[in-house]
Amino acid sequence: MKRIRLLATREVRELLRQPAMLLAITTLFLAIGGLVLTSAGILQLIALSEAARTGTESWLPIFGLQDASLDAVAGYTLAIGAFLLLSQYLGISGVLAGHTVLHDRQCHTLPFLLLAPITRSELLLGKVLGALALPTLLFVLGQAVVMGTLAALPLTANSSSVLPTNPAWWITTLLGAPIWAIAIGLKCAIISALARDVRTAQQSVWLIMFFATLIAGYLLVQQLPAGALTQLGVAALGATFACTALFVGAKVISRDLGR
């Protein structure tokens, strides 16, 4: 564990040397969170406006809405917001993790790491965990602020399945999402290790990341209403993929000694 922690710390320091990238990631999360909060706030104001009307005809039918429809629209807004936050987190994690091994290969430091007294699994896991540390922190904070704020709105009471009031939400945010991020990150790191050049690595990582985030996002967000046990199962499935990817990745990066 100590060797993994040291490798992860090294990767975090590398990320901290790239403030523009961290600013871009933070801005992305802020933009998504702000959009969701603004949309939900507007819907809440509409609901309050309708509740205050007395003796006048509602204008909601003009837009194809009824009073009850506002709850449904709010639910869709929250579900879309949760999916966007999660999918962007998984996508960012995949891209950052995909560049870890490739970066060391380009800098010609990977052979030295492979000759160090660490196992291939420790090397790969340490680098991926380090690459995901800061995005995971930003994701958890963003989820807590955005969804915690939305939980206080009366209009979103019927959408509690995607809010912190649902125990499954905590399992998804603190366990399921990070595990799936590790699984996707490991796969992207393997693809980068197999690629012969930067362009091929980037194209392959984006392809894997696109489909992986869609599948993982569906499992983690759409299955929230199913409850905590289902989310534990989703997390276990992600852990299975992660362990498989770690085993395969350890074999793949060993080939760099012969290049």
Contacts in CASP RR format, 6 or more apart in sequence:
PFRMAT RR
TARGET T0000
AUTHOR 0000-0000-0000
METHOD contacts of the structure
MODEL  1
MKRIRLLATREVRELLRQPAMLLAITTLFLAIGGLVLTSAGILQLIALSE
AARTGTESWLPIFGLQDASLDAVAGYTLAIGAFLLLSQYLGISGVLAGHT
VLHDRQCHTLPFLLLAPITRSELLLGKVLGALALPTLLFVLGQAVVMGTL
AALPLTANSSSVLPTNPAWWITTLLGAPIWAIAIGLKCAIISALARDVRT
AQQSVWLIMFFATLIAGYLLVQQLPAGALTQLGVAALGATFACTALFVGA
KVISRDLGR
3 118 0 8 1.000
3 122 0 8 1.000
4 122 0 8 1.000
4 125 0 8 1.000
4 126 0 8 1.000
4 129 0 8 1.000
5 126 0 8 1.000
7 118 0 8 1.000
7 122 0 8 1.000
7 123 0 8 1.000
7 125 0 8 1.000
7 126 0 8 1.000
7 127 0 8 1.000
7 129 0 8 1.000
7 130 0 8 1.000
8 126 0 8 1.000
8 127 0 8 1.000
8 129 0 8 1.000
8 130 0 8 1.000
8 133 0 8 1.000
9 130 0 8 1.000
10 130 0 8 1.000
11 100 0 8 1.000
11 126 0 8 1.000
11 127 0 8 1.000
11 129 0 8 1.000
11 130 0 8 1.000
11 131 0 8 1.000
11 133 0 8 1.000
12 130 0 8 1.000
12 133 0 8 1.000
12 134 0 8 1.000
14 103 0 8 1.000
15 21 0 8 1.000
15 22 0 8 1.000
15 96 0 8 1.000
15 130 0 8 1.000
15 131 0 8 1.000
15 133 0 8 1.000
15 134 0 8 1.000
16 22 0 8 1.000
16 134 0 8 1.000
22 134 0 8 1.000
25 92 0 8 1.000
25 134 0 8 1.000
25 135 0 8 1.000
25 138 0 8 1.000
26 138 0 8 1.000
28 88 0 8 1.000
28 92 0 8 1.000
29 85 0 8 1.000
29 88 0 8 1.000
29 89 0 8 1.000
29 138 0 8 1.000
29 139 0 8 1.000
29 142 0 8 1.000
32 81 0 8 1.000
32 84 0 8 1.000
32 85 0 8 1.000
32 88 0 8 1.000
33 81 0 8 1.000
33 85 0 8 1.000
33 142 0 8 1.000
33 146 0 8 1.000
34 146 0 8 1.000
35 81 0 8 1.000
36 77 0 8 1.000
36 78 0 8 1.000
36 80 0 8 1.000
36 81 0 8 1.000
36 84 0 8 1.000
36 85 0 8 1.000
36 146 0 8 1.000
36 150 0 8 1.000
37 146 0 8 1.000
37 149 0 8 1.000
37 150 0 8 1.000
39 77 0 8 1.000
40 74 0 8 1.000
40 77 0 8 1.000
40 78 0 8 1.000
40 150 0 8 1.000
40 153 0 8 1.000
40 155 0 8 1.000
40 156 0 8 1.000
41 153 0 8 1.000
43 70 0 8 1.000
43 73 0 8 1.000
43 74 0 8 1.000
43 77 0 8 1.000
43 155 0 8 1.000
44 74 0 8 1.000
44 153 0 8 1.000
44 154 0 8 1.000
44 155 0 8 1.000
46 60 0 8 1.000
46 70 0 8 1.000
47 67 0 8 1.000
47 70 0 8 1.000
47 154 0 8 1.000
47 155 0 8 1.000
50 58 0 8 1.000
50 60 0 8 1.000
50 67 0 8 1.000
50 70 0 8 1.000
58 67 0 8 1.000
60 66 0 8 1.000
60 67 0 8 1.000
60 69 0 8 1.000
60 70 0 8 1.000
65 73 0 8 1.000
70 155 0 8 1.000
71 155 0 8 1.000
71 158 0 8 1.000
71 159 0 8 1.000
74 153 0 8 1.000
74 155 0 8 1.000
74 156 0 8 1.000
74 158 0 8 1.000
74 159 0 8 1.000
75 156 0 8 1.000
75 158 0 8 1.000
75 159 0 8 1.000
75 162 0 8 1.000
78 147 0 8 1.000
78 150 0 8 1.000
78 156 0 8 1.000
78 159 0 8 1.000
78 162 0 8 1.000
78 163 0 8 1.000
79 159 0 8 1.000
79 162 0 8 1.000
79 221 0 8 1.000
79 222 0 8 1.000
81 146 0 8 1.000
82 143 0 8 1.000
82 147 0 8 1.000
82 162 0 8 1.000
82 221 0 8 1.000
82 224 0 8 1.000
83 217 0 8 1.000
83 221 0 8 1.000
85 139 0 8 1.000
85 142 0 8 1.000
85 143 0 8 1.000
85 146 0 8 1.000
86 139 0 8 1.000
86 172 0 8 1.000
86 177 0 8 1.000
86 216 0 8 1.000
86 217 0 8 1.000
86 220 0 8 1.000
86 221 0 8 1.000
87 213 0 8 1.000
87 214 0 8 1.000
87 217 0 8 1.000
89 135 0 8 1.000
89 136 0 8 1.000
89 138 0 8 1.000
89 139 0 8 1.000
89 177 0 8 1.000
89 181 0 8 1.000
90 177 0 8 1.000
90 180 0 8 1.000
90 181 0 8 1.000
90 184 0 8 1.000
90 209 0 8 1.000
90 212 0 8 1.000
90 213 0 8 1.000
90 216 0 8 1.000
90 217 0 8 1.000
91 184 0 8 1.000
91 209 0 8 1.000
91 213 0 8 1.000
92 135 0 8 1.000
93 131 0 8 1.000
93 132 0 8 1.000
93 135 0 8 1.000
93 136 0 8 1.000
93 181 0 8 1.000
93 182 0 8 1.000
93 184 0 8 1.000
93 185 0 8 1.000
94 181 0 8 1.000
94 184 0 8 1.000
94 185 0 8 1.000
94 188 0 8 1.000
94 205 0 8 1.000
94 209 0 8 1.000
94 212 0 8 1.000
95 188 0 8 1.000
95 205 0 8 1.000
95 206 0 8 1.000
95 209 0 8 1.000
96 131 0 8 1.000
96 132 0 8 1.000
96 135 0 8 1.000
96 185 0 8 1.000
97 127 0 8 1.000
97 128 0 8 1.000
97 131 0 8 1.000
97 132 0 8 1.000
97 184 0 8 1.000
97 185 0 8 1.000
97 186 0 8 1.000
97 188 0 8 1.000
97 189 0 8 1.000
98 131 0 8 1.000
98 185 0 8 1.000
98 188 0 8 1.000
98 189 0 8 1.000
98 191 0 8 1.000
98 192 0 8 1.000
98 201 0 8 1.000
98 205 0 8 1.000
99 131 0 8 1.000
99 192 0 8 1.000
99 201 0 8 1.000
99 205 0 8 1.000
100 127 0 8 1.000
100 128 0 8 1.000
100 131 0 8 1.000
100 189 0 8 1.000
100 192 0 8 1.000
101 110 0 8 1.000
101 124 0 8 1.000
101 127 0 8 1.000
101 189 0 8 1.000
101 192 0 8 1.000
101 193 0 8 1.000
101 253 0 8 1.000
102 192 0 8 1.000
102 193 0 8 1.000
102 195 0 8 1.000
102 198 0 8 1.000
102 201 0 8 1.000
104 110 0 8 1.000
104 113 0 8 1.000
104 127 0 8 1.000
105 193 0 8 1.000
105 256 0 8 1.000
106 198 0 8 1.000
110 253 0 8 1.000
110 256 0 8 1.000
111 256 0 8 1.000
111 257 0 8 1.000
113 123 0 8 1.000
114 120 0 8 1.000
114 123 0 8 1.000
114 253 0 8 1.000
114 254 0 8 1.000
114 256 0 8 1.000
114 257 0 8 1.000
115 257 0 8 1.000
116 123 0 8 1.000
119 250 0 8 1.000
120 249 0 8 1.000
120 250 0 8 1.000
120 251 0 8 1.000
120 253 0 8 1.000
120 254 0 8 1.000
121 246 0 8 1.000
121 247 0 8 1.000
121 250 0 8 1.000
123 250 0 8 1.000
123 253 0 8 1.000
124 186 0 8 1.000
124 189 0 8 1.000
124 246 0 8 1.000
124 249 0 8 1.000
124 250 0 8 1.000
124 253 0 8 1.000
125 186 0 8 1.000
125 246 0 8 1.000
127 189 0 8 1.000
128 182 0 8 1.000
128 185 0 8 1.000
128 186 0 8 1.000
128 189 0 8 1.000
129 182 0 8 1.000
131 185 0 8 1.000
132 178 0 8 1.000
132 181 0 8 1.000
132 182 0 8 1.000
132 185 0 8 1.000
135 181 0 8 1.000
136 178 0 8 1.000
136 181 0 8 1.000
139 173 0 8 1.000
139 177 0 8 1.000
140 173 0 8 1.000
140 174 0 8 1.000
143 173 0 8 1.000
144 164 0 8 1.000
144 173 0 8 1.000
147 162 0 8 1.000
147 163 0 8 1.000
147 164 0 8 1.000
147 169 0 8 1.000
148 163 0 8 1.000
148 164 0 8 1.000
150 156 0 8 1.000
150 163 0 8 1.000
151 160 0 8 1.000
151 163 0 8 1.000
151 164 0 8 1.000
151 165 0 8 1.000
156 163 0 8 1.000
160 166 0 8 1.000
161 168 0 8 1.000
161 169 0 8 1.000
161 224 0 8 1.000
161 225 0 8 1.000
161 227 0 8 1.000
162 169 0 8 1.000
162 221 0 8 1.000
162 224 0 8 1.000
163 169 0 8 1.000
164 170 0 8 1.000
166 224 0 8 1.000
166 227 0 8 1.000
167 227 0 8 1.000
167 228 0 8 1.000
168 224 0 8 1.000
168 225 0 8 1.000
168 226 0 8 1.000
168 227 0 8 1.000
168 228 0 8 1.000
168 230 0 8 1.000
168 231 0 8 1.000
169 224 0 8 1.000
171 228 0 8 1.000
171 231 0 8 1.000
171 232 0 8 1.000
171 235 0 8 1.000
172 220 0 8 1.000
172 221 0 8 1.000
172 224 0 8 1.000
172 231 0 8 1.000
172 234 0 8 1.000
172 235 0 8 1.000
175 231 0 8 1.000
175 232 0 8 1.000
175 235 0 8 1.000
176 220 0 8 1.000
176 231 0 8 1.000
176 234 0 8 1.000
176 235 0 8 1.000
176 238 0 8 1.000
177 220 0 8 1.000
179 235 0 8 1.000
179 238 0 8 1.000
179 239 0 8 1.000
179 242 0 8 1.000
180 216 0 8 1.000
180 217 0 8 1.000
180 219 0 8 1.000
180 220 0 8 1.000
180 234 0 8 1.000
180 235 0 8 1.000
180 238 0 8 1.000
180 241 0 8 1.000
182 242 0 8 1.000
183 212 0 8 1.000
183 216 0 8 1.000
183 238 0 8 1.000
183 239 0 8 1.000
183 241 0 8 1.000
183 242 0 8 1.000
183 245 0 8 1.000
184 208 0 8 1.000
184 209 0 8 1.000
184 212 0 8 1.000
184 213 0 8 1.000
184 216 0 8 1.000
185 245 0 8 1.000
186 242 0 8 1.000
186 245 0 8 1.000
186 246 0 8 1.000
186 249 0 8 1.000
187 208 0 8 1.000
187 212 0 8 1.000
187 241 0 8 1.000
187 245 0 8 1.000
188 205 0 8 1.000
188 208 0 8 1.000
188 209 0 8 1.000
189 249 0 8 1.000
190 245 0 8 1.000
190 248 0 8 1.000
190 249 0 8 1.000
190 252 0 8 1.000
190 253 0 8 1.000
191 201 0 8 1.000
191 204 0 8 1.000
191 205 0 8 1.000
191 208 0 8 1.000
192 201 0 8 1.000
192 204 0 8 1.000
192 205 0 8 1.000
193 249 0 8 1.000
193 252 0 8 1.000
193 253 0 8 1.000
193 255 0 8 1.000
193 256 0 8 1.000
194 204 0 8 1.000
194 252 0 8 1.000
195 201 0 8 1.000
195 204 0 8 1.000
216 238 0 8 1.000
219 234 0 8 1.000
219 237 0 8 1.000
220 231 0 8 1.000
220 234 0 8 1.000
223 230 0 8 1.000
223 231 0 8 1.000
223 234 0 8 1.000
224 231 0 8 1.000
END
